[in-house]
Amino acid sequence: MDGVNATPLSSSAGEAPGSDPGASFVLRLPDPSAALALAGAAESTLHRLRAVTGASLVLRGLDLVISGPASQIERAAGLVELLRPLWQEGQTVGPVDLQTALHALDSGRGAEHQELGRRVLAKSQSGKVLRPRTLRQMAYVEAMERHDLTLALGPAGTGKTFLATVLAVRMLQDRKVERLILTRPAVEAGERLGFLPGDLQQKVDPYLRPLYDALNTLLGAEKVAALLEKGVIEIAPLAYMRGRTLADAFVILDEAQNTTAAQMRMVLTRLGEHSRMVVTGDPTQVDLPPGVPSGLREAAEVLEGIEGVAICELTAADVVRHPLVQRLVEAYALRDHNRAGSSSSSRAALPRRSAASPPQTISQDA
C-alpha cells in the first residue's frame, strides 16, 4: 500500500498487523467533497469496491475504514489510492474508472493510471471535467497530439469521436489550427429513409448530428452556431471533400468504416500543410452494400508502419457509456468469433474433389 496514509486500528496479539481476518485500517480523506466523490451516490462506489475486493469499506466522516484479511485490505487501499486524482478533486468515480484502476493494479501499471487521472483535456459547458477514462484512451490522445494522421478503430462508446473533437476544439482555441472540419459518409444504418425535406444542408444534417452533439457539449449551441456561420467550423458529408486541400485545419472523418477504399484514399490525400487528421470507425458496424469492402480496414493495413501515422485500436474494455454497453459489445464479439470459427470448421469438413470428378449431388432427404 505504498503512498496510502493507512493506520491500523486493530490486529490480533502475536500476529503481523493485518494478518487477522478482522484487522482494520483507516484512510483519512482531505475534505467532505472528496469523501462524497469517493463514496458515490448512495455509496455506490463503496459497494463496487466491496464487490471487487471482498473488503468492508465504511465511511465515517472523513475516515474511510477498510476491514478484512490483509490481502483484501491491501487491494482495496491500492484501488482507492489509484483513484485519488479523481476523488481528491471532487470528481465522481464511475464504474469505468474503477474497472480501469482494477486492471492497472492487476497488471502493475499503477503509475500510468495515476497519470490518467491528471490528464485533463478540457471542461464541458456544464463544468464537467473531460479526460481520457482508460489507458488505451490516453494512448489514443497522445497519438493524436504527436501524429499528423491517426486512425482509431474500436466499438461504439469508446470515445473515438468525442476525444478527437475535444482535442480539435482545444487546438482551435490555442490557435494551433484555424478551422475544424468534421465529415462522415452519408450512409444509412440499414434503413431507407427516402427523400428528406429541406435544402441540401438540412438533408445531410441528420447524418452529422453526433458531431453537432459533441461540439455543443464543448462549446455550447450558440457559439457553435456562430463558428459555423463564420466558417471556422465546417460539418459536411464526405462527398464535399473531393478536390479540396485542407490546410491549417483539424480534420475528423467519423464513421469511416462506411467509406469505400476509393473514398478513403480520396479523403486521406486532402490533408494540407499545418493540418492533422483523425479517422474513426467501428469495423464491426459496416453499413456498406454486401461485397463492398470497408476503406477503414484497408487503410489500417496499408498505412501500418508509415512515419507520421498512428493506428490505435480500442476494445470493449474502453467503452465509457452505460456499463451494459460494454457487456453488449463483448456478447456480440463472442457471437461473431463463434460464427467465424463455425464457418472455418464447415469449410474444413467439406470433401475435396479433383477437377476430373463430377460434383456431388445432395438430395433434399439427406
Secondary structure as GFF3:
##gff-version 3
##sequence-region A 1 366
A	DSSP	beta_strand	6	10	.	.	.	ID=ss1
A	DSSP	beta_strand	24	28	.	.	.	ID=ss2
A	DSSP	alpha_helix	32	39	.	.	.	ID=ss3
A	DSSP	three_ten_helix	41	43	.	.	.	ID=ss4
A	DSSP	alpha_helix	44	53	.	.	.	ID=ss5
A	DSSP	beta_strand	56	60	.	.	.	ID=ss6
A	DSSP	beta_strand	63	67	.	.	.	ID=ss7
A	DSSP	alpha_helix	70	82	.	.	.	ID=ss8
A	DSSP	alpha_helix	84	87	.	.	.	ID=ss9
A	DSSP	alpha_helix	95	106	.	.	.	ID=ss10
A	DSSP	alpha_helix	110	117	.	.	.	ID=ss11
A	DSSP	beta_strand	122	123	.	.	.	ID=ss12
A	DSSP	beta_strand	129	130	.	.	.	ID=ss13
A	DSSP	alpha_helix	135	146	.	.	.	ID=ss14
A	DSSP	beta_strand	149	153	.	.	.	ID=ss15
A	DSSP	alpha_helix	160	173	.	.	.	ID=ss16
A	DSSP	beta_strand	179	184	.	.	.	ID=ss17
A	DSSP	alpha_helix	200	219	.	.	.	ID=ss18
A	DSSP	alpha_helix	221	230	.	.	.	ID=ss19
A	DSSP	beta_strand	233	237	.	.	.	ID=ss20
A	DSSP	three_ten_helix	238	241	.	.	.	ID=ss21
A	DSSP	beta_strand	249	253	.	.	.	ID=ss22
A	DSSP	three_ten_helix	256	258	.	.	.	ID=ss23
A	DSSP	alpha_helix	261	268	.	.	.	ID=ss24
A	DSSP	beta_strand	276	281	.	.	.	ID=ss25
A	DSSP	alpha_helix	295	302	.	.	.	ID=ss26
A	DSSP	beta_strand	309	313	.	.	.	ID=ss27
A	DSSP	three_ten_helix	316	318	.	.	.	ID=ss28
A	DSSP	alpha_helix	323	349	.	.	.	ID=ss29
###
